[in-house]
Amino acid sequence: MKIQLVFAPPRERARYEVLSENLWPPLGVLYLASSVRKKIPEVQVKVTDGCQLGYAATLAQIQEFRPQILGISFYTTTANGAICLAREIKRTLPTTVVVMGGPHATALPSDTLRESKADVVLVGEGESSFPQLVQRVMENGGNGSVRLWEKIAGACYYSEDTERPIRQNPPAKFVARLDDIAFPAWDLVDFHNYKGWYLSKQSPEAPILSSRGCPFCCTFCSNAVWKSSNPAWRHRSACNVVDEIELLHRVHGINEFFDQADEFNTSVNVAMEICHEIKRRKMPITWKAQLRARPFTEDLAKAMAEAGCWYVHLGVESGNQETLDGVGKKTTLQEVESTCRWLCKYNIRVLALFMIYNAGEKDGKLFFEDTKKSENTLEYAHRLVKKGLINYISWSVTTPYPGSKLYDIGLRHQLITPALLKDWEAWQTTELFPMKLPGVHRRNQGTLKRKGEWLRAKCLLKNGNFKYKDFFFLVKRGMHVLFSSGEN
């Protein structure tokens, strides 16, 4: 049986490369590919990175390969492309079983099913449910049917019941022991096609996931896949993580790694074990990770540095403590600065992640950062830079993506422009400010966005470590902000 797994492209190629295409191979579909091959070794699996190819080339590749099962994984910002692909394949290859999945499909399964004309949507983590679906289709002679989907956890599909035309099965239980999941099917991608994060010490680079999920519930978080079951957070063993790093280094020549787990330090003990295992094996690698301000210790900073970590993303979000409390961040500005001091002491560079115009709900009432409060965040970022506590910043606008509490809040308080609920790609390409906050003017938002981006550029020029071949990528990002943040 021929199976094709596609990381969906946008319908229209983004003018300014704002979707971060070409940075890393798509981990989600590579994990699915390895899971299917492990459980059903006789299948033929092809992986297609649509974000690299673009819509037309992706469609042509699917039609040429003619898979019996097509899996399409996608984010909100590529939902238009995913939906169009599914509809076109069902029109031109009607016997192909089309399966939709990923964060957006998990957040809005019924809408995805209706709009895409797919056979089935799989909600949640797919390493157990997708191979089960493949096995059932194979046993049914390569054909899909309602009776097959009825027994698959997480399946959303059309039933034969006119009163309940769309059925949604309970999501699949998470794989409790992540070490049991096969490494991503790295042999199905060419690392030379990916340039990695624009800040690096070595190349080539690959992404890894040391854990899945997050035990916290920030209002803005939209990772619906990790919220579909329990436990909220699971981790791999240190040996399993470093086995994958060693494989990638030895077989594929990867020299730098970016751990894209939501936060490396959810458990300080687990993080320490990974650091010790990397150091024990004495591999000439460097790596990067994502952190929360809490929990964190000086010992962990020291262990990370000794294991080759040189750079982290630190989720700060806001310079207003009342905002952090309101959105459920469960960190303090004092903890942010303490963590930065320890990282700085051990020469680990920090990119602080900031969001402006945060919003939430308290006792059913909307609260949000106006321009003055968002300016406080910019002033806080300036102070951290001047103190030498951070090296780089990210300066994004809070966005109510489907799957987050903020999305539901935005719908309740009519903050999201109705047109954006149909044009998902606009969320990251043409509309920088998807929430229309009461009394907040677009001109002021645009001015503040540009001020923050100017600080971001100054930090980049001062601290370096960006690859000169990515200079035009950075310029394009800046042009996007310049032309998309003016008045409507």
C-alpha positions in Angstrom: 0.0 0.0 0.0 1.2 3.5 -0.9 0.9 6.2 1.8 1.8 9.8 1.3 2.1 12.1 4.3 2.0 15.8 3.5 2.9 18.8 5.6 0.5 21.2 3.9 1.6 24.3 2.0 -0.3 27.6 2.1 -2.6 28.1 -0.8 -0.6 31.2 -1.9 3.1 31.3 -1.3 3.9 34.0 1.4 5.6 37.0 -0.1 7.9 37.5 2.9 8.7 33.9 4.0 6.8 34.6 7.3 5.7 30.9 7.7 9.3 29.9 8.5 9.4 27.5 5.6 12.8 26.0 4.8 14.0 26.1 8.5 13.4 22.5 9.6 12.0 19.2 8.4 8.4 18.7 9.5 8.6 16.6 12.7 4.9 15.7 12.9 4.6 13.8 9.6 8.1 12.2 10.1 6.9 10.8 13.4 3.8 9.4 11.7 5.9 7.9 8.9 8.1 6.0 11.3 5.1 4.8 13.4 3.4 3.4 10.3 6.6 1.7 9.1 7.3 0.2 12.5 3.8 -1.3 12.9 3.2 -2.1 9.2 6.6 -2.6 7.6 5.2 -3.7 4.2 3.7 -0.3 3.3 5.5 2.3 1.1 5.6 5.7 2.7 6.4 9.0 1.1 6.8 12.3 2.9 6.2 15.7 1.2 7.1 19.0 2.7 4.5 21.2 1.0 5.8 24.4 2.7 9.0 23.9 0.7 7.5 22.9 -2.6 4.5 25.3 -2.7 0.9 24.4 -3.5 1.1 23.6 -7.2 4.2 21.3 -6.9 2.7 19.5 -3.9 -0.5 18.8 -5.7 1.4 17.6 -8.8 3.5 15.3 -6.6 0.5 13.7 -5.0 -1.3 13.2 -8.3 1.9 11.6 -9.7 2.4 9.3 -6.7 -1.3 8.3 -6.5 -1.3 7.2 -2.9 -4.0 5.0 -1.6 -4.0 6.9 1.7 -3.1 10.6 1.9 -2.5 12.2 5.3 -2.4 16.0 5.4 -1.1 17.7 8.5 -1.4 21.4 8.9 -1.4 24.5 11.1 -4.0 27.3 11.1 -1.8 29.5 8.8 -1.7 26.7 6.1 -5.4 25.6 6.5 -6.5 27.1 3.2 -3.9 25.1 1.3 -4.6 21.9 3.2 -8.4 22.2 2.5 -7.8 23.0 -1.2 -5.4 20.0 -1.5 -7.9 17.6 0.1 -10.8 18.8 -2.1 -8.7 18.6 -5.3 -7.4 15.1 -4.5 -10.9 13.8 -3.7 -12.0 15.2 -7.1 -9.1 13.8 -9.2 -8.3 10.7 -7.2 -11.7 9.8 -5.7 -10.5 6.4 -4.4 -7.7 7.9 -2.3 -8.6 7.9 1.4 -7.8 11.5 2.6 -7.0 11.9 6.3 -6.7 15.4 7.9 -4.7 16.0 11.1 -2.5 18.3 13.1 -3.1 21.3 15.4 -5.8 23.1 13.3 -7.7 19.9 12.5 -7.6 18.9 16.2 -8.9 22.3 17.2 -11.7 22.5 14.6 -12.4 18.9 13.5 -16.0 19.3 12.3 -15.2 22.5 10.3 -12.2 20.8 8.8 -14.3 17.8 7.7 -17.0 19.9 6.1 -14.6 22.3 4.3 -12.1 19.7 3.1 -14.4 16.9 1.9 -11.9 14.5 3.4 -12.9 11.0 4.4 -11.9 11.5 8.0 -10.2 13.9 10.5 -7.9 12.4 13.2 -7.9 14.4 16.4 -4.9 14.5 18.7 -1.7 12.5 18.7 -1.5 10.2 15.6 1.2 7.6 16.4 -1.3 5.0 17.4 -4.5 6.0 15.6 -3.0 6.6 12.1 -1.4 3.1 11.9 -4.6 1.6 13.1 -6.5 3.5 10.3 -4.0 2.3 7.7 -4.4 -1.3 8.9 -8.2 -1.2 8.7 -8.1 0.3 5.2 -5.7 -2.4 4.1 -8.0 -5.1 5.5 -10.9 -3.5 3.7 -9.1 -3.8 0.3 -7.8 -0.2 0.3 -11.3 1.3 0.7 -12.5 3.6 3.4 -16.0 3.4 5.0 -18.0 4.7 7.9 -17.8 1.4 9.7 -14.0 1.6 9.7 -13.9 5.0 11.3 -16.4 4.0 14.0 -13.7 2.0 15.8 -10.8 4.5 15.5 -10.1 6.7 18.5 -10.1 10.4 17.6 -11.9 10.0 14.3 -14.3 12.7 13.1 -16.3 11.5 10.1 -19.7 11.6 8.4 -22.1 9.0 9.8 -25.2 7.5 8.2 -27.4 9.1 10.9 -29.2 12.1 9.4 -29.8 13.6 12.9 -26.1 13.4 13.8 -24.4 13.6 10.4 -20.9 14.2 11.9 -19.6 11.9 14.6 -16.6 12.6 16.8 -15.0 9.6 18.6 -13.1 10.3 21.9 -9.5 11.1 21.1 -6.8 8.4 21.3 -5.0 8.0 24.6 -1.5 9.3 24.6 1.4 7.0 24.3 2.4 7.0 27.9 6.1 6.0 27.4 7.6 8.3 24.7 10.6 6.0 24.4 8.3 3.5 22.7 7.7 5.8 19.8 10.2 5.3 16.9 12.5 8.2 16.0 11.2 10.3 13.1 11.8 8.9 9.7 14.9 11.0 9.1 15.9 9.0 6.0 12.8 10.4 4.1 14.1 14.0 4.1 17.2 15.7 2.7 18.7 17.9 5.4 20.5 20.0 2.7 17.1 21.5 1.9 16.8 23.1 5.3 18.8 26.0 6.6 17.9 25.8 10.3 17.3 28.7 12.7 18.9 31.9 11.6 21.0 32.0 14.8 23.4 29.2 15.0 27.0 28.2 15.8 27.2 25.1 13.6 25.4 23.5 10.6 23.5 21.5 9.5 20.8 21.7 12.1 17.9 19.4 13.1 14.9 19.7 15.4 14.2 17.3 18.2 11.5 16.9 20.9 12.7 15.9 24.3 9.1 16.0 25.7 5.6 16.5 24.6 3.0 18.8 26.1 3.0 21.3 28.9 1.5 21.2 32.4 0.6 24.9 32.3 -2.5 26.5 30.8 -1.6 29.9 29.4 -4.5 31.6 27.7 -2.7 32.1 24.4 -1.4 28.6 24.0 -2.9 26.9 21.0 -1.3 23.5 20.9 -4.6 21.5 20.8 -2.9 18.2 20.0 -1.1 18.1 23.4 -4.4 19.0 25.2 -6.4 16.2 23.6 -5.6 13.6 26.3 -3.6 13.1 29.5 -1.1 13.4 31.0 -0.5 17.0 30.1 3.3 16.5 29.9 5.4 13.5 29.0 9.2 13.2 28.6 11.6 10.9 26.9 14.5 9.3 28.9 17.8 11.0 28.7 19.3 8.0 26.9 16.6 8.0 24.3 17.0 11.7 23.5 20.7 11.5 23.2 20.5 8.2 21.2 18.6 10.2 18.6 21.1 13.1 18.7 24.0 10.6 18.3 22.2 8.9 15.3 21.6 12.3 13.6 25.2 13.3 14.2 26.8 10.1 13.1 24.5 9.1 10.1 23.3 12.5 8.9 26.2 14.8 9.9 24.0 17.0 12.1 26.1 19.3 14.3 23.5 21.5 16.0 20.1 20.7 17.5 17.1 22.7 18.5 14.9 21.1 21.2 11.5 22.3 20.2 9.7 20.9 23.3 7.5 23.6 24.8 9.9 24.0 27.6 13.1 22.1 28.3 12.9 22.8 32.0 9.4 21.6 32.9 11.3 19.1 35.2 14.7 20.4 36.3 15.7 16.8 37.2 14.9 15.5 33.7 16.7 18.4 32.1 19.8 17.7 34.2 19.8 14.1 33.2 19.8 15.0 29.5 22.6 17.5 30.0 24.7 14.9 31.9 24.1 12.3 29.2 25.1 14.6 26.3 28.3 15.6 28.3 29.1 11.9 29.0 29.1 10.9 25.4 31.5 13.8 24.4 29.9 14.6 21.1 31.2 17.7 19.3 27.7 19.2 19.0 26.0 22.4 20.0 22.3 22.9 20.9 19.4 25.2 21.7 16.3 24.9 23.7 13.1 26.7 24.9 12.7 27.6 28.5 10.2 29.0 31.1 11.5 31.3 33.8 10.4 28.8 36.4 11.5 26.3 37.5 15.1 27.0 36.9 18.4 26.8 38.9 22.0 27.9 38.5 23.0 24.2 38.5 20.8 23.7 35.4 22.3 26.7 33.6 25.8 25.3 34.4 24.9 21.8 33.2 23.4 23.1 30.0 26.4 25.1 29.1 28.8 22.2 29.9 26.7 20.0 27.6 27.0 22.4 24.6 23.9 24.6 25.0 24.7 28.1 23.8 21.2 29.7 23.1 17.7 29.6 24.5 14.2 31.0 23.8 12.8 32.3 27.1 9.1 32.9 27.3 8.7 36.3 29.0 5.5 37.4 27.1 4.8 40.7 28.9 6.5 43.3 31.1 3.4 43.7 33.1 3.0 41.4 36.1 -0.8 41.7 36.1 -0.9 40.5 32.6 1.3 37.4 33.3 -1.1 36.6 36.2 -4.2 37.2 34.1 -3.1 34.9 31.2 -2.0 32.1 33.5 1.7 32.3 32.8 2.6 31.5 36.5 5.9 33.3 36.4 7.1 36.6 37.8 9.3 39.3 36.3 11.7 38.7 39.2 12.0 35.0 38.1 12.6 36.1 34.5 15.6 38.3 35.6 17.0 35.7 38.0 16.9 33.0 35.2 18.5 35.4 32.8 21.3 36.2 35.2 22.2 32.5 35.6 22.1 32.0 31.8 24.3 35.0 31.3 26.7 33.8 33.9 27.3 30.6 31.9 27.4 32.4 28.5 24.1 31.0 27.2 22.6 33.6 24.9 18.9 34.5 25.5 16.2 35.4 23.0 13.3 36.7 25.1 9.9 36.1 23.6 7.6 39.1 24.0 3.9 39.5 22.9 2.1 42.8 22.8 -1.6 43.4 23.2 -2.2 40.4 25.4 -5.8 39.6 26.3 -7.8 37.4 28.6 -10.9 37.1 30.7 -11.5 37.5 34.4 -14.9 36.7 35.9 -16.4 36.7 32.4 -15.1 40.2 31.7 -12.6 41.0 29.0 -9.2 42.4 30.0 -6.4 43.4 27.7 -3.2 45.4 27.3 -3.8 48.7 25.6 -1.0 50.5 23.8 0.3 52.1 27.1 0.6 48.7 28.8 2.2 47.2 25.7 4.7 50.1 25.7 5.6 49.0 29.2 6.7 45.7 27.7 8.9 47.4 25.2 10.5 49.5 28.0 11.0 46.3 30.0 12.7 44.7 27.0 15.0 47.7 26.7 15.9 47.5 30.4 16.8 43.8 30.1 19.0 44.5 27.0 20.8 47.4 28.8 21.4 45.2 31.8 22.9 42.6 29.6 20.4 40.0 30.7 19.1 39.2 27.2 20.8 39.2 23.9 17.9 39.1 21.4 14.2 39.6 21.4 11.1 38.3 19.5 8.4 40.9 19.2 5.0 39.3 18.2 1.4 40.3 18.4 -0.8 38.2 20.6 -2.9 36.0 18.3 -6.0 34.0 19.2 -5.3 30.8 17.3 -8.0 28.0 17.3 -7.4 25.6 20.1 -6.5 28.3 22.6 -8.6 29.8 25.4 -8.0 33.1 23.8 -9.7 32.0 20.6 -12.9 31.2 22.5 -12.5 34.5 24.4 -12.1 36.3 21.1 -15.3 34.8 19.7 -17.3 35.6 22.8 -16.2 39.2 22.8 -16.3 39.6 19.0 -12.6 40.5 18.8 -11.8 38.5 15.7 -12.7 40.0 12.3 -15.2 37.7 10.7 -13.2 37.6 7.4 -10.3 36.1 9.3 -12.4 33.1 10.2 -12.5 32.2 6.5 -9.0 33.3 5.4 -6.7 31.5 7.8 -3.6 32.4 5.8 -4.1 36.1 6.5 -3.5 35.5 10.2 0.3 35.5 9.6 0.7 37.0 6.2 -1.4 40.2 5.7 -3.0 40.8 9.1 -0.6 41.5 11.9 -3.4 42.5 14.4 -6.1 39.9 14.3 -7.8 41.1 17.5 -9.7 44.3 17.3 -9.4 45.5 20.9 -11.8 48.2 22.2 -10.3 51.7 22.0 -7.0 50.5 20.5 -6.0 52.2 17.2 -4.3 50.4 14.4 -1.9 53.3 13.9 -0.6 53.0 17.5 -0.3 49.3 17.1 1.7 49.6 14.0 4.0 52.2 15.5 4.7 50.0 18.6 5.2 46.9 16.4 7.8 48.7 14.4 9.6 50.1 17.5 9.9 46.6 18.9 11.2 45.3 15.5 13.8 48.0 15.5 15.1 46.9 18.9 15.1 43.3 17.6 17.2 44.4 14.6 19.7 46.3 16.9 20.1 43.2 19.1 20.8 41.0 16.1 23.4 43.4 14.7 25.1 43.8 18.1 25.2 40.1 19.1 25.6 38.4 15.8 25.6 34.6 15.4 23.2 34.9 12.5 24.2 33.3 9.2 25.0 35.8 6.5 23.3 33.6 4.0 20.1 34.4 5.9 20.5 38.1 5.6 17.8 38.4 2.9 15.5 36.2 5.0 15.8 38.7 7.8 15.3 41.7 5.5 12.2 40.1 4.1 10.9 39.6 7.7 11.5 43.3 8.3 9.8 44.3 5.1 6.7 42.3 6.1 6.4 44.2 9.3 7.0 47.6 7.6 4.3 47.0 5.0 1.8 45.2 7.1 1.7 47.3 10.2 0.3 50.6 8.8 -3.2 51.9 9.1 -6.1 50.0 7.5 
